[in-house]
Amino acid sequence: MSLSADVPVAPPRVNLRALGLLALLAVAVLVVPVIASPYVIEAILLPFLALSLAGLGLNLLTGYGGQVSLGSAAFMAVGAFAAYNFQLRLGVSLPLAIVLAAATAAAIGVVFGLPSLRLRGFYLAVSTLAAQFFVQWALTKFSWFSNDSASGVVAAPRLTVASLDLDAPQGRYLFALTLVVGITFLVHRIVGSRAGVNLIAVRDDETAAKVIGVPVLRTKLVAFAISSAIIGVAGVIWAYAYLRTVEPAGFNLDRSFQVLFIIIIGGLATIRGAFLGAALIVVFPLLLARTSSFAFEGLVDAGVLKLVERVVLGLVIILFLIAEPNGLSAILGRATARLRAVLRRG
Amino acid sequence: MSTTVVRLAAAGDAPGSGVFSVAAATTSAPALALDGICLSFGGIRALRDISFDVAPGEIRAIIGPNGAGKSSLVNVISGLYRADAGTVQIAGQAFARMPASRLAKIGVARTFQNLALFPGLTAAQNIASGLAFRRRSGLLAQVLGLSAARSESAREDEEVREIAAFLGIGGVLDRLVSTLPYGVQKQVDLARALVAEPNLLMLDEPMAGLTVTEKAEMAAHIRAVRDRTGLAIILIEHDIGVVMELSDRIAVLDHGVKIADGTPVEIRRDPEVIRAYLGAEAA
């Protein structure tokens, strides 16, 4: 309390937050690549980054915009296959391929976003299932997309940007991290802008928004476009950096639900929620596997473990929906507020 | 389009200074004219051949028992319902169906019977949403923080602060609107409508749920807004005392039919109105 006289309270809090983020970023860029083993990068960090980005994209649409979508995996697939085909057929560089893939996903996102102009809630969610099934069907049916590969599974091209070879785990991690950080900053700008305010207005009361002159149609379609573009880039990371193969199988309805669960558990309409939710979804199965092998010493086989994982995850989601609808983000917010109060007192 | 640009001045300014004079652009034509509006839902005829007009600068009340069609009428004027017959004429333009999404551009704003604020936004963001219709900077300019977008936002913030000060809610602008007391939310709803500087303002039960003190405050605001900006106001309200006190003319609806139309004094004496609505004790 004695400090409050010469230290104004409000401005430093903002700086503290920015400093904290900067420190986190510094650790992620400078420390993690040095100390993280290839296993940690490949089994935890890469899927975490890809799913965080997908969650971020979906959160823009569903959390901020109120448009429920079950088509996330479809847009991931579109991004991955588009990048692959742009590189294969036009011979463009990887960065350009990513931009084009994002644009392709955005265009397809707008098409499947059109029903949102008429449908709401559950009905919209069901109509986005059309995207999920259609895209997966098209990618499986037309072997052109996977360059007529017999198995439908193609190896992703080597990760090179300019003359930089990023194919090692560290390189793939930094590649994914760069994309995720850049896009997260963009999303931060979007949700803070007037357009972001429009998005929330449309979510909270569409009729009122329309009557007072918020461009509802445009807001929804732009949300679908940007969200799909981001999820498309997440698909590129998933296929290029994490799996290192491009195949339709991984982008199924399960994945779409997984991305939806990430933002529900992490916190709807928050940026950090996507990261917190993705961390839980990625780390939880690994923890469970470790615990079971430690506690039961191999008595539980992998199939049973997978089942247990699903049951527990389902319970976690139900728990969150009942006890903390605002997700991990709200829990973290309360924890930091308490910590701050303790620090100030001490 | 003949928009009267009459800015609300800061609350401290004295009335009667030049800022408050009514622009003359729309004083000739009525602010709103309804001609033969009919509306039915299935077999129920909610509105039958309703015609009336609102003069610029007039406070025009619509009263009637529950289910008389008052809100339906406002929803027709807002473009939320499509009339089966009749036209809505606003500032010289006639519409068979009002385009809801262009309402603000035409110079019409409204508040809602059951608050239709955006609970996830602050009071300031709610009010600023009332300016979305005229915003020019696109998403990219906003995200990149181009100077045009930034100065537009700054201008909007200034207008929001002005209207909030005028309505006495300047202190809660940064609060999430869902955390505000009901009476304050009603003021935010009014501010969101007013910030667009409409020529026609529709207030759907602005007093509902307010305490006596809040009602008096709201009535004072409504009158002050009219006096300062010269906009036309359609007032739907159940509190008959407020209506008699505030309005210049009153239209009375009953079962979708306009049964009377006139000044408060005329309405108070009208036998039809007394029978249908006011009841014996008002006679």
Chai-1 contact restraints between the chains, C-beta under 6 A:
chainA,res_idxA,chainB,res_idxB,connection_type,confidence,min_distance_angstrom,max_distance_angstrom,comment,restraint_id
A,R189,B,V143,contact,1.0,0.0,6.0,A-B,restraint_1
A,I190,B,V143,contact,1.0,0.0,6.0,A-B,restraint_2
A,S193,B,Q142,contact,1.0,0.0,6.0,A-B,restraint_3
A,S193,B,V143,contact,1.0,0.0,6.0,A-B,restraint_4
A,R194,B,Q142,contact,1.0,0.0,6.0,A-B,restraint_5
A,A195,B,L139,contact,1.0,0.0,6.0,A-B,restraint_6
A,A195,B,Q142,contact,1.0,0.0,6.0,A-B,restraint_7
A,V197,B,Q125,contact,1.0,0.0,6.0,A-B,restraint_8
A,N198,B,A132,contact,1.0,0.0,6.0,A-B,restraint_9
A,I200,B,G120,contact,1.0,0.0,6.0,A-B,restraint_10
A,I200,B,L121,contact,1.0,0.0,6.0,A-B,restraint_11
A,A201,B,F118,contact,1.0,0.0,6.0,A-B,restraint_12
A,A201,B,S129,contact,1.0,0.0,6.0,A-B,restraint_13
A,D204,B,F118,contact,1.0,0.0,6.0,A-B,restraint_14
A,D204,B,P119,contact,1.0,0.0,6.0,A-B,restraint_15
A,D204,B,G120,contact,1.0,0.0,6.0,A-B,restraint_16
A,D205,B,A116,contact,1.0,0.0,6.0,A-B,restraint_17
A,D205,B,F118,contact,1.0,0.0,6.0,A-B,restraint_18
A,A208,B,A116,contact,1.0,0.0,6.0,A-B,restraint_19
A,K210,B,A100,contact,1.0,0.0,6.0,A-B,restraint_20
A,K210,B,S101,contact,1.0,0.0,6.0,A-B,restraint_21
A,V211,B,S78,contact,1.0,0.0,6.0,A-B,restraint_22
A,V211,B,A100,contact,1.0,0.0,6.0,A-B,restraint_23
A,V211,B,L103,contact,1.0,0.0,6.0,A-B,restraint_24
A,I212,B,A104,contact,1.0,0.0,6.0,A-B,restraint_25
A,I212,B,G130,contact,1.0,0.0,6.0,A-B,restraint_26
A,G213,B,A104,contact,1.0,0.0,6.0,A-B,restraint_27
A,G213,B,A132,contact,1.0,0.0,6.0,A-B,restraint_28
A,G213,B,F133,contact,1.0,0.0,6.0,A-B,restraint_29
A,V214,B,S129,contact,1.0,0.0,6.0,A-B,restraint_30
A,V214,B,A132,contact,1.0,0.0,6.0,A-B,restraint_31
